[in-house]
């Protein structure tokens, strides 16, 4: 099936609404105040990705994700905290655990009404929010949780940091426009990536690593892992088990901790090496006498990072490991928006090509039911 036919199948799917990127209409939030973000999975990972990519020291200090239901020793509310409750379905167990915990803390009643990011329907979170005067930022029904980066799940943290949420959304629209017109650099890159991953799948390469050579993009790998794993690990319509196993990595950390397995282990794995071209912050390196690398005096950290990425990619290719190299011209809202939308499209196209539904997650729902049964809920 050609990419255009696959794309038409994606666009006609009832859960294909993530392609329709609206201009963000967001409340003004004070970046000097803490943003308490209650959400998990697709209601947190896009947000975490964007805060880690574009935040400054103030943002890192004031960004407080509340995800796991486990107690948080020493956590307390502060006057002025802004609470965000994010859940597409409005039924997420971890979210309601945190609502119950926060309500029991001193100072909860003095907080401003929480902002809710959810479907604007009769779900429990939206119903509770309307009864308590909360503002609801809606997630469209036709947008699945792990495809929510271009809803307020992604754009609200950008706006809170004073970053360009509109440019992020425009990056996503750029990609969709090229796929719809069947032309352009992003369209070609997506088509080449889909072809490579499908060919590798036929040869038994079903594990893929995303390794950005940028510490700020570590959380991007976590977002990508959920997107791939929940979308492309399925029983196909013919009853066969198909899919990909995504692996999270970050360079250069994981060229020390995982590269040995990738190069010498079973030949069922490929690596996506991602780099950011610049601009780099100028710096001066001053190696001491006796350093084994006196030539560092003529280099910058960005030079070393780029050489490490190229060296790792070359070593993997020489060992016969499939390698896909992605370069980002600069780490900007528009470029990262385009990258994230491109991968949402790649996942949809791969699902159609493998005869899977990339937009459901039936086994996840089974796990939730078993959890509720154990808890008597």
Number of C-alpha atoms within 10 A of each C-alpha: 8 9 21 16 13 16 21 13 15 24 19 10 15 11 18 18 18 25 21 16 17 13 15 18 13 14 12 10 16 15 17 14 18 22 22 18 24 24 27 20 15 22 28 24 27 27 26 23 24 25 23 18 20 20 21 11 7 13 21 14 13 16 21 16 17 19 17 15 14 10 10 10 6 5 9 11 17 14 12 15 21 20 21 23 24 28 28 28 20 23 14 17 18 17 23 19 16 20 13 10 14 17 11 11 12 11 15 18 11 12 14 14 16 18 19 27 26 28 22 20 14 12 15 14 26 26 14 14 18 14 9 11 12 17 16 20 22 18 24 18 17 16 22 18 23 23 27 24 29 28 26 25 30 26 26 24 27 21 21 23 23 16 19 17 25 18 19 27 26 21 22 26 21 19 23 21 15 15 23 13 10 15 11 13 11 19 23 15 14 20 19 15 16 21 17 14 20 17 12 17 18 9 11 12 20 19 17 23 22 23 27 26 23 18 14 17 25 21 23 26 21 20 23 23 20 19 23 25 18 20 23 27 20 24 14 16 11 8 8 9 11 16 21 19 16 24 20 19 25 22 23 19 13 14 16 9 11 11 16 12 11 19 19 12 10 10 18 16 24 25 24 17 22 21 23 20 13 11 10 12 8 9 10 11 13 13 14 11 8 7 10 9 10 13 11 17 12 11 14 15 15 18 12 13 17 17 12 16 21 15 12 20 21 14 15 20 16 11 13 13 21 20 20 19 14 15 12 15 12 15 18 18 22 20 19 23 25 24 18 22 26 22 18 22 26 21 23 26 26 26 24 19 19 17 16 23 21 24 24 15 15 10 11 10 11 10 11 13 12 11 13 11 10 9 8 7 8
